[in-house]
């Protein structure tokens, strides 16, 4: 994962150049996240669509996916290369000039949201892999405009993503609960409750496989292991143990306790 330029840090949560051999053709799950996903494939376009929505599937040389509460499906031939970024909701405004709500549940290309960046896929194709990360950051720094998200809204989004109670967040920023719901939906396309839910799911994904599922549930704010599993089925389309086996087949003895042996 690249070190993010300080000027981009409020807008780009992660940036990773990848070139991976997956062994055989298959389907990768793109899981819900409190960040927008921006992918620039190299070599072959990204074949992606929302699970259960075949009309959304297409092969794209750039893909921006807004916040969503269900999995995407990335079809691959056993090899994938390119650059993937996680953008904050403030990043949608700063880099694309639109609130994240405009992109919620969407799969779009750079031509749709940032025509000024539309030549990035071609530039990556002509560059060496060692240059991919710096090339993308250089392009984003040129694109960067003044952030228009109000500080209170940014604070509210961050607190909700980290799991704070909706009423507590409303009190902290001086909004009524109803007004908070309005501005959060306007900014990112999800309700405060949905944003908390996706944020909690994202936190559980980072520790899955490192400890028993009952401990993951407790640490991430689920009522119990059954609650954790229901949320994974709803948001990822599979139980957490299934996802672990799909994503990390080299791990041995991933049992019902969720810890790899």
N, C-alpha and C positions, 0 to 999 in steps of 0.2 A: 504494500500500500504506500502510495506516494505521500511525502510531506507536503501539506497544502500551503500555498503561499498565504501569508497573513492577511492580505487584502481579500482573498477568496474564502477564508476560514468561516465567516458567518453564513456563507451561501453553499459551500461544498463540504459535506460531511465526510466524504470518502472519495478517493480516486485511485483506481487500480488498473494497471495494464496486465493483461492475462494472455497466455498462450498455453492451452492445456490439451492434453491427450486424454480423452474420456474412455478410451478402450473400444467402444462400440457405439453405433447409433442409438439414440434414446431420447427421452423427454426429461428436461430439467424443470423443477417447480420454481417459479418466481414468487416468493412469499410476500405477504403484506408487510409493509414497513411504514414508519412515520416519515420517511423520506421519499422524494420522487426519484425514480431510477432513470438514468440517462446512459444509453449504451451506444458505443461506436464500434461496430464489428470491423474486422480487417480480414480480407481473404474471401469470405462468404457473407452475404447479408444475414441478419438475424431473423430466424423463422419463429415468430412469437404471436401468441393470441391469448385471450382470456379463457380459462377453463370453462367449458360448457357454453361457449359462444363462438362457434366455428367461423362466423362471419368476420370476427375481429382478427383472425389469423392472417398474417402476411409476411413476406420477406422484405426486410427494410435495411437500408444502409445506415440509418440512424433511428433510434427509438427512444422516445421520452414517454414514460408511463407515470401517470398521476397517482395520487394516493388511492388505494383500493382495499376492499375488505374481503378479497378472495384471491386465489392463486392464478398466476399466469403460467402458460406452458411454453417452454422454449424447446423446439425440436432441433436436434443436431445430428451430424453425421459421424460423431465420435471425436471431433476436433473443433475447438473454438478459440478465437483470438480476437483481441481488441482492447478497448478501454471502457470501463464501467465506472460511473459516478453516482453517488448518492447526493441529491440536492435537498437542502432545507426548504421549507415553505418560503422563507425570505429569498432564497436563491431563485425560485420561480419568478418572483417579481424583478429581482435585480438583473437576472440573465436573460429572461424571456419577455419581461415587461407585462406579465399577466399574473393575477393571483393564482395560487395553487388550486383553488376551487375550480377554475376554468378547465384544468386538466384532470380533475378527479375522475377516475374510472376510464380514462382515455389512453389510447396508444397512438402517438402521433410522431411525425418526423420533423426534422429541423426546419424544413420548408414551411411547416405549419405554424411554428412558434418563434423561430429565430432564423429567418432567411440569411442574416449576416453571417451565420455559422455554417451555412449549407455546404461549404467547400471543405469542412473538416474531414469528412470521410475520405475524400480524395487525397488530402494532405497526409493523412495517416498511412494510406496505401503506398505513398511514395517515400515514406520515412522508414528508418530502421526502428525495430522494437525499442531500442534504448532511448529513442527520442519521443516515443508516443506520449508519455505522461507530461513531459515539459511542453510539448507542442500544444496539447490540449489546454494546459494552464495558461500558456501565452495567449491563446485565442480567447479564453474566458476573461483574462485581465483586460484585453482590448474591448471586450463586449460589456464589461461591468459598468453599470450605471448607478446612480444614487439610489439607495434603498428607500422605498416609500412606505414600508410597513411601520405602523405606529409602534413605539417601544412597548406600550402596554399590551398590544396584540401579540408581539413577538414573545414577551414574557409569559403570556397566558398559554400560547401554543407549546412553549418549552415545558412549562410546569405540567400541563395536561399529558404531554408525551411521557413525562417521567412518572406519571401515576397519581398526581395530586387530585384530591376530590374537587368536583366541579364547583361546589359552593365555596370551598376555600379559595380557589383560583379567582372566582368572581369577587370575593371580598378583598383579595390582595390587590387587584387592579382597579377596584372601585366601580365595577359594573354590576348591574342586576344579572341574575342568572339568565334571564331571557335575552338581555342584550349581549351577554357573553356568547350565548348559543348563536345569535345572529352573526356576530363578527367572526367567530371561529368558522362557521359554515361558509361565510362569504370569502374567507381567506384561504381555506384549505379544502372545502368541499365535503368535510365530515362534520358530524355533530361533536360537541365536546366528549360525549360518552363514547362515540366511535373512535375518536382520536386516542382516548385513554386505553381503549380496548386494543387497538393496533399497537400502541406503544408498549403495553404489557406483553403482548404476543412477541414483539420484536425482542424484548429483554429476555424472554424465556428461550428464544432461539439461540441467544449468545451463550447460554450455559447448558443447553441440552447436550446430553452425552457425557457431561463432566461430573454429574451427581445423580442420585436416584430421582425419579420423576416426582415423588412426594416432596422432596426437598426443593426441586425446581418450582413446584406449585407454591410452596410456602414462601420462598424467596421472592417470587415475582408477583405475589398478591392474589393468587387464585384461592378459592375457598378450600379446594382439596385437589387430589390428583385427578379425580373424575371430571372436575370442572376444567382443569388444564386440558385434558384429552378432548372434551367436547369443543372447547374453543379452537383447538388445532384442527379438528375435523371440519369445523365451520369455516375457518379462515384459510387453511392450507389444503383442505380436501382429503386429509389423511391424519391418522394418529401420529404423535411425535416419534414413536418407535419406527413406524413405516418410513417417515422422512429421513431418519438417521440411517436406516439400511439403504435407502436410495442414494443419499448424498455421500455417505462414507462407507461404501461396501467393504473397505479394507479393515474396518474395525471389527474385532471379534467379540462374540458373546454379548451383543446388545440385547439384553433381556428386558422384561417388563419393568424392571426397576429403573431403566433408562440410563444406566451407567455402563460404559464399555469396559470390558475386562481385557 
